[in-house]
């Protein structure tokens, strides 16, 4: 499971949500989009697995979704050439 929290959620609510999820399901991964160093520090102390600024979120979410997809598919390795050859316009 993956918990994704945006910085628009008040910080205290984000912290409470992370702590609650970690108690109910410790395997749940949490990603928090933060605006400040103080926010990052608080959510990491609460148990967040990963933080990202909104500036680099688009790039980071692609990496995260790729990892999540590999986990769900049970893959241990990912080949860039495999993913590209099946994409539209790749000539295959």
N, C-alpha and C positions, 0 to 999 in steps of 0.2 A: 504494500500500500504506500501511497505517496500523499503527503500533505503539503500543499502549496499555498503559502500565505503572502498576500500582497501588502505593501506598506500602507495602503489606505485603511487597513484594519488597525484600530488603536493598539499601541504597543502593549499595554497591560492585557488586552484581550488576546493578542498574539502569544504572549508568554503563557497565559492560562491555557490556551488551546494546545500549545506544544506540550506542556506538562501533563495535561489530561490525556492526550493521545499517547504519550510515552508510557503512562501508567496502564492504560487499557491495552495497548498493543505496542510493546517495546520495539518490534521489528519495523514499525512504520517509519519511513524516512520523511524528513521534513526539510523543505526548502523555503526560505523566507527572503523576500525582496525587501531590502532595507534602503533607507535614505542616509543614515548617519552611522558613524562609528559606535556611538552609544547604543543605537538600536541593535547593531550587529552583536555587540558585546552581551546585551541582555538576552537576546534570543538564543545565542550559543550557550550561555549559562543555563538557560531553560531546557536545552537539549536539542536545539536545531542542528541538523546534520550539515547544512550548507546555507550560505547566505550569498546574495547577489545584489548588486546595485541595479536600479532600474535602467541605468545607462547601458550595461552590457547584457541585459536580460535576454534579448532576442538570440544572441549567440549562445548564451549559457543554456537556454531552454532546449535548443537543438541538441546539445551534447547530453543533457539530462534525459530527453525523450529517447535518444538513441540508446543510452544505457538501460533505460527502463524497458524498451522494446527487446533488447538482447536478453534481459533478465526474464521477461515474460515468455520469450521463445525458448529459453533454456540454452541459449548459445553462450559459448565461452569465448568465441573469437568473432570478429566482424571484419568482413572484407570490403573495402571501399570499392573495388572493382565489381564485386557481386552486386552491390547496391546501385551502382551507376549503370551497369549493363541492362538492368531491368527498368530503368527510368525512361520516360518518353523522350524522344529526340536523341537517344544514344546510338541509334543505328542498328540495334539488335532486334 
